[in-house]
């Protein structure tokens, strides 16, 4: 009788230890130690799949390949594209208030959750606060509206879309302008995003989001933000590709444990970049396309990417980046590709900051 009881006790202890181990693994993978910043991990999902993710400065993990949704198309196109992306292994959906598709994406994701195609906890969602929501109260309101549209109880990552705020008008006009066509700023105060950031930090305290970051910030703006921030931004999402490497910005960000995430990593998939003989030759070495090479180059620089397509074949192809490795020499060859002008001109938004600086000098 005693031996039976001992067997039962031993069995129960084994089960408890097993479940404890499983629980610990799940917790550790979902949020690692911030000291692991920059480490690439195989993130397990409930369906048995894994995705490559990078550890951010708060211990949360960011999928290396995000699926972008800007100007993706109508509801049927977006639904087909997102479903294709998720079934092909994408685990990050990138959207924004200004894209005007959060409601659509929310409806689509709810369908996919109900169909069992993906679980909410296995999906990383990024959205961005637009420039006409930069006052303290408006930031929180914008994030709450995004949560409602996306039909989620939290957003994994919220970004400030640009460092410049516009006049607020309850979304009547996303680009409020003077009669001469220039944008009306929210304030002439320099670096007004510092006030905005305080509300971004509050969004974390309110459990509206796990992580906060910025987009289209330069080194000076990041440095200014870090001098005042209580919670450091986890990423800075900027345009970057072999024609716009952002080397100095990347170096500064990594030194301060901030991830640089690249949008437009193959420009607009134009021939000017993809027909570059160096990319083609390196692609032939690995039986890959020049697009694969440009994307892999970013990942090996510790730069996660945002890719987009409505074509199922391209969606599948764009994430096939983990079965080959570029050599140091190949990385250097790509580093030698000529720098060109950025394809998304943000100078129109930065002009407010320039005018403000000029006004300060005149005082």
C-alpha positions as a LaTeX table, in Angstrom:
\begin{tabular}{lrrr}
\hline
Residue & $x$ (\AA) & $y$ (\AA) & $z$ (\AA) \\
\hline
Unk1 & 0.00 & 0.00 & 0.00 \\
Unk2 & 2.85 & 2.33 & 0.94 \\
Unk3 & 4.64 & 1.59 & $-2.34$ \\
Unk4 & 1.46 & 2.43 & $-4.27$ \\
Unk5 & 1.10 & 5.73 & $-2.40$ \\
Unk6 & 4.76 & 6.52 & $-3.07$ \\
Unk7 & 4.26 & 5.81 & $-6.78$ \\
Unk8 & 1.25 & 8.11 & $-6.87$ \\
Unk9 & 3.15 & 10.86 & $-5.05$ \\
Unk10 & 6.17 & 10.50 & $-7.34$ \\
Unk11 & 3.87 & 10.59 & $-10.36$ \\
Unk12 & 2.15 & 13.74 & $-9.14$ \\
Unk13 & 5.47 & 15.41 & $-8.43$ \\
Unk14 & 6.65 & 14.53 & $-11.94$ \\
Unk15 & 3.53 & 16.06 & $-13.49$ \\
Unk16 & 3.89 & 19.22 & $-11.37$ \\
Unk17 & 7.55 & 19.58 & $-12.35$ \\
Unk18 & 6.70 & 19.02 & $-16.02$ \\
Unk19 & 3.97 & 21.67 & $-16.03$ \\
Unk20 & 6.21 & 24.06 & $-14.10$ \\
Unk21 & 8.92 & 23.63 & $-16.72$ \\
Unk22 & 6.47 & 24.23 & $-19.56$ \\
Unk23 & 5.10 & 27.33 & $-17.83$ \\
Unk24 & 8.59 & 28.73 & $-17.25$ \\
Unk25 & 9.54 & 28.20 & $-20.90$ \\
Unk26 & 6.40 & 29.99 & $-22.12$ \\
Unk27 & 6.96 & 32.97 & $-19.82$ \\
Unk28 & 10.67 & 33.23 & $-20.62$ \\
Unk29 & 10.09 & 33.16 & $-24.36$ \\
Unk30 & 7.30 & 35.75 & $-24.36$ \\
Unk31 & 9.33 & 38.22 & $-22.31$ \\
Unk32 & 13.04 & 37.70 & $-21.92$ \\
Unk33 & 15.47 & 39.68 & $-19.80$ \\
Unk34 & 16.17 & 43.19 & $-21.19$ \\
Unk35 & 19.87 & 42.30 & $-20.96$ \\
Unk36 & 19.22 & 39.93 & $-23.88$ \\
Unk37 & 18.69 & 42.99 & $-26.13$ \\
Unk38 & 19.40 & 42.24 & $-29.78$ \\
Unk39 & 19.41 & 38.47 & $-29.33$ \\
Unk40 & 17.59 & 36.48 & $-32.04$ \\
Unk41 & 15.29 & 33.79 & $-30.65$ \\
Unk42 & 13.08 & 31.05 & $-32.09$ \\
Unk43 & 9.71 & 32.08 & $-30.69$ \\
Unk44 & 7.35 & 29.07 & $-30.29$ \\
Unk45 & 3.65 & 29.41 & $-31.05$ \\
Unk46 & 0.62 & 27.45 & $-29.90$ \\
Unk47 & 0.20 & 25.79 & $-33.28$ \\
Unk48 & 3.68 & 24.28 & $-33.00$ \\
Unk49 & 5.32 & 26.73 & $-35.41$ \\
Unk50 & 8.20 & 29.07 & $-34.59$ \\
Unk51 & 9.16 & 32.53 & $-35.81$ \\
Unk52 & 12.47 & 34.38 & $-35.67$ \\
Unk53 & 12.22 & 37.34 & $-33.31$ \\
Unk54 & 14.59 & 39.89 & $-31.82$ \\
Unk55 & 14.65 & 40.86 & $-28.15$ \\
Unk56 & 13.86 & 44.54 & $-27.52$ \\
Unk57 & 15.16 & 46.65 & $-24.63$ \\
Unk58 & 12.13 & 45.83 & $-22.45$ \\
Unk59 & 12.48 & 42.06 & $-22.87$ \\
Unk60 & 9.57 & 41.71 & $-25.31$ \\
Unk61 & 10.29 & 40.11 & $-28.68$ \\
Unk62 & 9.71 & 41.65 & $-32.11$ \\
Unk63 & 9.22 & 39.37 & $-35.16$ \\
Unk64 & 12.02 & 39.96 & $-37.66$ \\
Unk65 & 9.67 & 40.14 & $-40.65$ \\
Unk66 & 6.54 & 42.28 & $-40.40$ \\
Unk67 & 3.68 & 42.34 & $-42.89$ \\
Unk68 & 2.91 & 45.93 & $-43.89$ \\
Unk69 & $-0.60$ & 47.04 & $-44.82$ \\
Unk70 & $-0.18$ & 50.59 & $-46.15$ \\
Unk71 & $-2.14$ & 51.09 & $-49.41$ \\
Unk72 & $-2.66$ & 47.35 & $-49.66$ \\
Unk73 & $-6.10$ & 47.52 & $-51.29$ \\
Unk74 & $-9.79$ & 46.99 & $-50.59$ \\
Unk75 & $-11.29$ & 44.64 & $-48.01$ \\
Unk76 & $-11.13$ & 41.47 & $-50.10$ \\
Unk77 & $-7.52$ & 42.14 & $-51.14$ \\
Unk78 & $-6.42$ & 42.90 & $-47.57$ \\
Unk79 & $-8.23$ & 39.84 & $-46.20$ \\
Unk80 & $-6.63$ & 37.52 & $-48.72$ \\
Unk81 & $-3.19$ & 39.08 & $-48.17$ \\
Unk82 & $-3.30$ & 38.93 & $-44.35$ \\
Unk83 & $-4.56$ & 35.34 & $-44.37$ \\
Unk84 & $-1.80$ & 34.40 & $-46.82$ \\
Unk85 & 0.80 & 36.18 & $-44.69$ \\
Unk86 & $-0.21$ & 34.44 & $-41.47$ \\
Unk87 & $-0.41$ & 30.99 & $-43.05$ \\
Unk88 & 3.09 & 31.56 & $-44.47$ \\
Unk89 & 4.56 & 32.35 & $-41.07$ \\
Unk90 & 4.27 & 36.12 & $-40.62$ \\
Unk91 & 3.53 & 36.98 & $-37.01$ \\
Unk92 & 3.59 & 40.80 & $-37.11$ \\
Unk93 & 0.87 & 42.92 & $-38.73$ \\
Unk94 & 1.89 & 46.57 & $-39.17$ \\
Unk95 & $-0.80$ & 49.24 & $-39.54$ \\
Unk96 & $-1.44$ & 52.88 & $-38.55$ \\
Unk97 & $-4.23$ & 55.35 & $-37.90$ \\
Unk98 & $-3.40$ & 57.25 & $-41.09$ \\
Unk99 & $-3.65$ & 54.06 & $-43.21$ \\
Unk100 & $-7.41$ & 54.07 & $-42.63$ \\
Unk101 & $-7.58$ & 50.26 & $-42.48$ \\
Unk102 & $-7.53$ & 49.45 & $-38.75$ \\
Unk103 & $-11.28$ & 48.67 & $-38.72$ \\
Unk104 & $-10.89$ & 46.41 & $-41.74$ \\
Unk105 & $-7.90$ & 44.61 & $-40.23$ \\
Unk106 & $-9.74$ & 44.19 & $-36.93$ \\
Unk107 & $-12.67$ & 42.49 & $-38.68$ \\
Unk108 & $-10.31$ & 40.23 & $-40.62$ \\
Unk109 & $-8.30$ & 39.23 & $-37.55$ \\
Unk110 & $-11.46$ & 38.40 & $-35.61$ \\
Unk111 & $-12.45$ & 36.00 & $-38.40$ \\
Unk112 & $-9.01$ & 34.39 & $-38.34$ \\
Unk113 & $-9.12$ & 34.06 & $-34.54$ \\
Unk114 & $-12.55$ & 32.39 & $-34.70$ \\
Unk115 & $-11.44$ & 30.06 & $-37.50$ \\
Unk116 & $-8.46$ & 28.99 & $-35.39$ \\
Unk117 & $-5.95$ & 30.09 & $-38.03$ \\
Unk118 & $-4.06$ & 32.20 & $-35.49$ \\
Unk119 & $-4.30$ & 32.92 & $-31.77$ \\
Unk120 & $-4.22$ & 36.52 & $-30.54$ \\
Unk121 & $-1.31$ & 35.82 & $-28.20$ \\
Unk122 & 0.74 & 34.50 & $-31.14$ \\
Unk123 & 0.20 & 37.65 & $-33.21$ \\
Unk124 & 2.15 & 40.89 & $-32.81$ \\
Unk125 & 0.25 & 44.05 & $-33.82$ \\
Unk126 & 1.87 & 47.44 & $-34.44$ \\
Unk127 & $-0.04$ & 50.66 & $-35.00$ \\
Unk128 & 0.96 & 54.33 & $-35.05$ \\
Unk129 & $-0.42$ & 57.55 & $-33.59$ \\
Unk130 & $-0.92$ & 60.12 & $-36.35$ \\
Unk131 & 0.33 & 63.71 & $-36.18$ \\
Unk132 & $-3.06$ & 65.27 & $-35.37$ \\
Unk133 & $-3.24$ & 63.34 & $-32.08$ \\
Unk134 & $-0.15$ & 64.67 & $-30.34$ \\
Unk135 & $-1.67$ & 66.43 & $-27.31$ \\
Unk136 & $-1.53$ & 64.47 & $-24.04$ \\
Unk137 & $-5.24$ & 63.62 & $-23.97$ \\
Unk138 & $-5.46$ & 62.97 & $-27.69$ \\
Unk139 & $-2.68$ & 60.36 & $-27.69$ \\
Unk140 & $-4.57$ & 58.15 & $-25.24$ \\
Unk141 & $-7.81$ & 58.71 & $-27.15$ \\
Unk142 & $-6.13$ & 57.71 & $-30.43$ \\
Unk143 & $-4.73$ & 54.50 & $-28.92$ \\
Unk144 & $-8.12$ & 53.61 & $-27.44$ \\
Unk145 & $-9.74$ & 54.17 & $-30.85$ \\
Unk146 & $-7.14$ & 51.93 & $-32.49$ \\
Unk147 & $-7.85$ & 49.19 & $-29.94$ \\
Unk148 & $-11.58$ & 49.46 & $-30.67$ \\
Unk149 & $-11.07$ & 49.35 & $-34.43$ \\
Unk150 & $-8.63$ & 46.45 & $-34.23$ \\
Unk151 & $-10.96$ & 44.71 & $-31.75$ \\
Unk152 & $-8.17$ & 43.85 & $-29.32$ \\
Unk153 & $-7.71$ & 44.41 & $-25.59$ \\
Unk154 & $-4.11$ & 45.55 & $-26.06$ \\
Unk155 & $-1.72$ & 46.55 & $-28.85$ \\
Unk156 & 1.75 & 45.03 & $-28.80$ \\
Unk157 & 3.56 & 48.12 & $-30.07$ \\
Unk158 & 2.44 & 51.73 & $-30.55$ \\
Unk159 & 4.64 & 54.21 & $-32.43$ \\
Unk160 & 4.63 & 57.97 & $-32.88$ \\
Unk161 & 4.35 & 58.12 & $-36.67$ \\
Unk162 & 6.43 & 61.31 & $-37.04$ \\
Unk163 & 8.19 & 63.71 & $-34.67$ \\
Unk164 & 5.95 & 66.61 & $-35.74$ \\
Unk165 & 2.40 & 67.27 & $-34.53$ \\
Unk166 & $-0.41$ & 68.92 & $-36.53$ \\
Unk167 & $-3.32$ & 71.06 & $-35.42$ \\
Unk168 & $-5.98$ & 68.84 & $-33.85$ \\
Unk169 & $-9.46$ & 68.82 & $-35.36$ \\
Unk170 & $-11.18$ & 65.57 & $-34.30$ \\
Unk171 & $-10.03$ & 63.76 & $-37.45$ \\
Unk172 & $-11.96$ & 66.09 & $-39.77$ \\
Unk173 & $-8.72$ & 66.59 & $-41.67$ \\
Unk174 & $-5.61$ & 64.46 & $-41.22$ \\
Unk175 & $-3.53$ & 67.20 & $-42.90$ \\
Unk176 & $-4.84$ & 70.57 & $-41.62$ \\
Unk177 & $-3.42$ & 73.36 & $-43.81$ \\
Unk178 & $-3.17$ & 77.11 & $-44.05$ \\
Unk179 & $-4.66$ & 78.79 & $-47.13$ \\
Unk180 & $-1.24$ & 78.72 & $-48.77$ \\
Unk181 & $-1.22$ & 74.91 & $-48.52$ \\
Unk182 & 1.35 & 74.53 & $-45.73$ \\
Unk183 & 0.50 & 72.30 & $-42.77$ \\
Unk184 & $-0.76$ & 73.92 & $-39.56$ \\
Unk185 & 1.39 & 72.76 & $-36.62$ \\
Unk186 & $-0.07$ & 71.82 & $-33.26$ \\
Unk187 & 2.40 & 74.17 & $-31.60$ \\
Unk188 & 5.47 & 76.20 & $-32.51$ \\
Unk189 & 7.20 & 74.80 & $-29.47$ \\
Unk190 & 10.39 & 72.95 & $-30.35$ \\
Unk191 & 10.50 & 69.20 & $-29.73$ \\
Unk192 & 6.84 & 69.11 & $-28.73$ \\
Unk193 & 6.96 & 65.31 & $-29.10$ \\
Unk194 & 8.43 & 65.26 & $-25.58$ \\
Unk195 & 4.99 & 66.10 & $-24.19$ \\
Unk196 & 3.44 & 63.53 & $-26.51$ \\
Unk197 & 5.84 & 60.87 & $-25.25$ \\
Unk198 & 4.59 & 61.33 & $-21.68$ \\
Unk199 & 1.19 & 60.05 & $-22.83$ \\
Unk200 & 2.81 & 57.18 & $-24.71$ \\
Unk201 & 4.40 & 56.14 & $-21.41$ \\
Unk202 & 1.00 & 56.42 & $-19.73$ \\
Unk203 & $-0.43$ & 54.04 & $-22.35$ \\
Unk204 & 1.93 & 51.36 & $-21.03$ \\
Unk205 & 0.88 & 52.05 & $-17.45$ \\
Unk206 & $-2.76$ & 51.77 & $-18.56$ \\
Unk207 & $-1.98$ & 48.35 & $-20.12$ \\
Unk208 & $-3.11$ & 49.59 & $-23.54$ \\
Unk209 & 0.20 & 48.49 & $-25.04$ \\
Unk210 & 3.25 & 46.43 & $-24.13$ \\
Unk211 & 5.81 & 48.58 & $-25.94$ \\
Unk212 & 6.19 & 52.09 & $-27.34$ \\
Unk213 & 8.46 & 53.44 & $-30.04$ \\
Unk214 & 8.91 & 56.07 & $-32.72$ \\
Unk215 & 9.07 & 56.34 & $-36.49$ \\
Unk216 & 10.96 & 58.69 & $-38.81$ \\
Unk217 & 13.02 & 60.20 & $-35.97$ \\
Unk218 & 16.59 & 61.35 & $-36.65$ \\
Unk219 & 19.55 & 61.06 & $-34.28$ \\
Unk220 & 19.08 & 64.49 & $-32.71$ \\
Unk221 & 15.42 & 63.81 & $-32.01$ \\
Unk222 & 16.20 & 60.41 & $-30.48$ \\
Unk223 & 18.92 & 61.96 & $-28.31$ \\
Unk224 & 16.52 & 64.67 & $-27.12$ \\
Unk225 & 13.83 & 62.09 & $-26.38$ \\
Unk226 & 16.23 & 59.90 & $-24.40$ \\
Unk227 & 17.25 & 62.87 & $-22.26$ \\
Unk228 & 13.67 & 63.22 & $-20.98$ \\
Unk229 & 12.01 & 59.83 & $-21.38$ \\
Unk230 & 11.18 & 57.64 & $-18.40$ \\
Unk231 & 10.49 & 54.69 & $-20.71$ \\
Unk232 & 12.90 & 54.28 & $-23.60$ \\
Unk233 & 11.48 & 53.71 & $-27.12$ \\
Unk234 & 11.99 & 50.10 & $-28.21$ \\
Unk235 & 12.27 & 50.82 & $-31.94$ \\
Unk236 & 12.63 & 53.59 & $-34.51$ \\
Unk237 & 10.92 & 52.59 & $-37.77$ \\
Unk238 & 12.52 & 54.36 & $-40.73$ \\
Unk239 & 13.00 & 54.01 & $-44.46$ \\
Unk240 & 16.09 & 51.90 & $-45.12$ \\
Unk241 & 17.38 & 49.83 & $-48.04$ \\
Unk242 & 20.74 & 49.32 & $-49.80$ \\
Unk243 & 20.34 & 52.80 & $-51.36$ \\
Unk244 & 19.61 & 54.35 & $-47.94$ \\
Unk245 & 21.58 & 52.40 & $-45.38$ \\
Unk246 & 21.13 & 54.77 & $-42.41$ \\
Unk247 & 24.50 & 53.60 & $-41.03$ \\
Unk248 & 25.05 & 56.43 & $-38.55$ \\
Unk249 & 21.48 & 56.26 & $-37.29$ \\
Unk250 & 21.69 & 52.47 & $-36.92$ \\
Unk251 & 24.96 & 52.74 & $-34.99$ \\
Unk252 & 23.51 & 55.33 & $-32.62$ \\
Unk253 & 20.31 & 53.37 & $-32.05$ \\
Unk254 & 22.09 & 50.10 & $-31.28$ \\
Unk255 & 24.47 & 51.90 & $-28.91$ \\
Unk256 & 21.37 & 53.03 & $-27.02$ \\
Unk257 & 19.65 & 49.62 & $-27.22$ \\
Unk258 & 16.96 & 50.73 & $-29.65$ \\
Unk259 & 16.04 & 48.55 & $-32.63$ \\
Unk260 & 15.98 & 50.13 & $-36.09$ \\
Unk261 & 13.14 & 48.62 & $-38.12$ \\
Unk262 & 13.22 & 49.20 & $-41.88$ \\
Unk263 & 10.20 & 50.02 & $-44.01$ \\
Unk264 & 10.56 & 50.00 & $-47.82$ \\
Unk265 & 13.53 & 47.58 & $-47.47$ \\
Unk266 & 13.55 & 46.98 & $-51.24$ \\
Unk267 & 12.39 & 50.52 & $-52.07$ \\
Unk268 & 9.24 & 50.11 & $-54.19$ \\
Unk269 & 10.56 & 46.82 & $-55.58$ \\
Unk270 & 11.84 & 48.90 & $-58.50$ \\
Unk271 & 14.38 & 47.81 & $-61.07$ \\
Unk272 & 16.81 & 50.54 & $-60.03$ \\
Unk273 & 17.65 & 48.54 & $-56.92$ \\
Unk274 & 16.72 & 44.96 & $-57.79$ \\
Unk275 & 18.71 & 45.01 & $-61.05$ \\
Unk276 & 21.89 & 45.99 & $-59.26$ \\
Unk277 & 24.55 & 43.54 & $-60.55$ \\
Unk278 & 25.96 & 42.95 & $-57.06$ \\
Unk279 & 22.61 & 41.87 & $-55.66$ \\
Unk280 & 21.98 & 39.65 & $-58.69$ \\
Unk281 & 25.41 & 38.00 & $-58.46$ \\
Unk282 & 25.11 & 37.36 & $-54.72$ \\
Unk283 & 21.62 & 35.99 & $-55.31$ \\
Unk284 & 22.98 & 33.51 & $-57.84$ \\
Unk285 & 25.48 & 32.31 & $-55.22$ \\
Unk286 & 22.61 & 31.35 & $-52.93$ \\
Unk287 & 19.93 & 30.49 & $-55.50$ \\
Unk288 & 17.96 & 33.51 & $-54.29$ \\
Unk289 & 16.49 & 36.65 & $-55.86$ \\
Unk290 & 18.06 & 40.08 & $-55.50$ \\
Unk291 & 15.10 & 40.99 & $-53.26$ \\
Unk292 & 15.99 & 38.12 & $-50.92$ \\
Unk293 & 19.56 & 39.40 & $-50.73$ \\
Unk294 & 18.53 & 42.97 & $-49.91$ \\
Unk295 & 16.17 & 41.72 & $-47.20$ \\
Unk296 & 18.66 & 39.25 & $-45.71$ \\
Unk297 & 21.30 & 42.01 & $-45.61$ \\
Unk298 & 19.05 & 44.00 & $-43.29$ \\
Unk299 & 18.44 & 41.05 & $-40.96$ \\
Unk300 & 22.18 & 40.41 & $-40.65$ \\
Unk301 & 22.61 & 44.06 & $-39.63$ \\
Unk302 & 20.14 & 43.37 & $-36.78$ \\
Unk303 & 17.50 & 45.39 & $-38.65$ \\
Unk304 & 13.99 & 43.84 & $-38.71$ \\
Unk305 & 11.97 & 44.62 & $-41.84$ \\
Unk306 & 8.46 & 45.55 & $-42.92$ \\
Unk307 & 7.50 & 44.03 & $-46.27$ \\
Unk308 & 4.21 & 44.18 & $-48.12$ \\
Unk309 & 2.53 & 42.64 & $-51.14$ \\
Unk310 & $-0.93$ & 41.56 & $-52.20$ \\
Unk311 & 0.52 & 38.80 & $-54.39$ \\
Unk312 & 0.40 & 35.41 & $-52.57$ \\
Unk313 & 3.59 & 34.20 & $-54.29$ \\
Unk314 & 5.53 & 37.31 & $-53.26$ \\
Unk315 & 4.09 & 37.18 & $-49.75$ \\
Unk316 & 5.45 & 33.64 & $-49.41$ \\
Unk317 & 8.77 & 34.52 & $-51.04$ \\
Unk318 & 9.45 & 37.61 & $-48.92$ \\
Unk319 & 9.72 & 35.60 & $-45.71$ \\
Unk320 & 11.96 & 32.83 & $-47.10$ \\
Unk321 & 15.05 & 34.44 & $-45.61$ \\
Unk322 & 16.23 & 31.99 & $-42.97$ \\
Unk323 & 17.70 & 29.15 & $-45.02$ \\
Unk324 & 20.86 & 30.97 & $-46.11$ \\
Unk325 & 23.54 & 33.30 & $-44.73$ \\
Unk326 & 25.45 & 36.10 & $-46.44$ \\
Unk327 & 29.23 & 36.05 & $-46.07$ \\
Unk328 & 31.14 & 39.01 & $-44.65$ \\
Unk329 & 32.41 & 39.78 & $-48.13$ \\
Unk330 & 28.88 & 39.76 & $-49.55$ \\
Unk331 & 27.70 & 42.08 & $-46.78$ \\
Unk332 & 30.55 & 44.47 & $-47.64$ \\
Unk333 & 29.62 & 44.39 & $-51.33$ \\
Unk334 & 26.07 & 45.46 & $-50.51$ \\
Unk335 & 27.44 & 48.19 & $-48.24$ \\
Unk336 & 29.20 & 49.59 & $-51.34$ \\
Unk337 & 25.95 & 50.11 & $-53.29$ \\
Unk338 & 25.43 & 53.79 & $-54.09$ \\
Unk339 & 23.38 & 55.96 & $-51.75$ \\
Unk340 & 20.37 & 57.63 & $-53.36$ \\
Unk341 & 17.65 & 60.03 & $-52.31$ \\
Unk342 & 14.97 & 58.56 & $-50.02$ \\
Unk343 & 11.79 & 57.52 & $-51.83$ \\
Unk344 & 9.43 & 58.76 & $-49.10$ \\
Unk345 & 10.09 & 62.46 & $-48.67$ \\
Unk346 & 9.45 & 63.48 & $-45.07$ \\
Unk347 & 10.84 & 67.00 & $-45.50$ \\
Unk348 & 7.34 & 68.43 & $-45.77$ \\
Unk349 & 6.67 & 67.30 & $-42.21$ \\
Unk350 & 10.06 & 68.39 & $-40.93$ \\
Unk351 & 9.62 & 71.91 & $-42.32$ \\
Unk352 & 7.67 & 72.91 & $-39.20$ \\
Unk353 & 10.69 & 72.07 & $-37.06$ \\
Unk354 & 12.96 & 74.05 & $-39.40$ \\
Unk355 & 10.71 & 77.12 & $-39.31$ \\
Unk356 & 10.59 & 76.91 & $-35.53$ \\
Unk357 & 14.39 & 76.80 & $-35.32$ \\
Unk358 & 14.62 & 79.89 & $-37.55$ \\
Unk359 & 12.13 & 81.74 & $-35.33$ \\
Unk360 & 14.19 & 80.89 & $-32.25$ \\
Unk361 & 17.36 & 82.28 & $-33.85$ \\
Unk362 & 15.56 & 85.54 & $-34.64$ \\
Unk363 & 14.60 & 86.10 & $-30.97$ \\
\hline
\end{tabular}
